[in-house]
Amino acid sequence: MRSIFVCLFLALAVRPAPAQVYLGAEVGPDAFLKQDSAKIDTDGEDAFAWALSAEVSSSTLYAVFESTTPEREIFKYLRGGVYRQELAALVLLSEKTSVPFKKLAAELPKAGGLRGLAKKHGADAMEIFEAGGVLKAAADLRMPLFLAVSTAAAPGVRVSTLAAPSSDEQK
């Protein structure tokens, strides 16, 4: 009798397990029916293009890219698959050899990389690549200055618009 009472008590005391476990991400039945196209986040490349153009002198950029909008050219090559340090090294190689960037970028795959391209134009590849790394690092430090920042307050945060009284007003 006692064992029946214990079994009955345990059966009534236990809550049923939920049928569905929530893992933090759910997919609804319409998730695969949406026709929204995916947007590529290009803020990083855009900010790097502006930061790199701020690091290199304007006259150098105009000569290297043969354009009055070098940041657009930088952005175009970044979107085309040229890596950031590689792009910085190509800018320096173009400046050193006076070969237009467009020509160097077109020759890069055929030359077998930066080493072959530098050798073809009589430059030291390791020196150019190292200087490109320094230039890239300097541009990376400037990148936050060019990233879009929202100045809106977070939801639920009260922002006071009243300024503290100045020392003249307190007297």
ChimeraX attribute file (.defattr): number of C-alpha atoms within 10 A of each C-alpha:
attribute: neighborCount
match mode: 1-to-1
recipient: residues
	/A:1	5
	/A:2	7
	/A:3	8
	/A:4	9
	/A:5	10
	/A:6	11
	/A:7	11
	/A:8	11
	/A:9	11
	/A:10	11
	/A:11	11
	/A:12	10
	/A:13	9
	/A:14	8
	/A:15	8
	/A:16	8
	/A:17	7
	/A:18	7
	/A:19	6
	/A:20	6
	/A:21	7
	/A:22	8
	/A:23	6
	/A:24	5
	/A:25	5
	/A:26	8
	/A:27	7
	/A:28	6
	/A:29	7
	/A:30	7
	/A:31	9
	/A:32	8
	/A:33	7
	/A:34	7
	/A:35	7
	/A:36	6
	/A:37	6
	/A:38	6
	/A:39	6
	/A:40	6
	/A:41	8
	/A:42	12
	/A:43	12
	/A:44	14
	/A:45	19
	/A:46	21
	/A:47	22
	/A:48	27
	/A:49	25
	/A:50	21
	/A:51	23
	/A:52	26
	/A:53	19
	/A:54	16
	/A:55	14
	/A:56	15
	/A:57	10
	/A:58	14
	/A:59	9
	/A:60	16
	/A:61	25
	/A:62	13
	/A:63	17
	/A:64	23
	/A:65	22
	/A:66	14
	/A:67	12
	/A:68	13
	/A:69	13
	/A:70	21
	/A:71	21
	/A:72	16
	/A:73	18
	/A:74	25
	/A:75	18
	/A:76	15
	/A:77	18
	/A:78	19
	/A:79	13
	/A:80	9
	/A:81	9
	/A:82	17
	/A:83	12
	/A:84	23
	/A:85	18
	/A:86	19
	/A:87	23
	/A:88	26
	/A:89	26
	/A:90	27
	/A:91	25
	/A:92	22
	/A:93	29
	/A:94	24
	/A:95	17
	/A:96	14
	/A:97	13
	/A:98	12
	/A:99	17
	/A:100	17
	/A:101	22
	/A:102	15
	/A:103	11
	/A:104	19
	/A:105	19
	/A:106	10
	/A:107	16
	/A:108	17
	/A:109	12
	/A:110	10
	/A:111	15
	/A:112	10
	/A:113	13
	/A:114	23
	/A:115	16
	/A:116	17
	/A:117	22
	/A:118	24
	/A:119	12
	/A:120	11
	/A:121	16
	/A:122	12
	/A:123	16
	/A:124	14
	/A:125	19
	/A:126	13
	/A:127	13
	/A:128	22
	/A:129	22
	/A:130	14
	/A:131	17
	/A:132	22
	/A:133	18
	/A:134	15
	/A:135	22
	/A:136	22
	/A:137	16
	/A:138	15
	/A:139	23
	/A:140	17
	/A:141	12
	/A:142	18
	/A:143	20
	/A:144	14
	/A:145	13
	/A:146	15
	/A:147	16
	/A:148	10
	/A:149	8
	/A:150	7
	/A:151	6
	/A:152	7
	/A:153	9
	/A:154	9
	/A:155	6
	/A:156	6
	/A:157	7
	/A:158	8
	/A:159	9
	/A:160	6
	/A:161	6
	/A:162	6
	/A:163	6
	/A:164	8
	/A:165	8
	/A:166	8
	/A:167	7
	/A:168	6
	/A:169	7
	/A:170	7
	/A:171	5
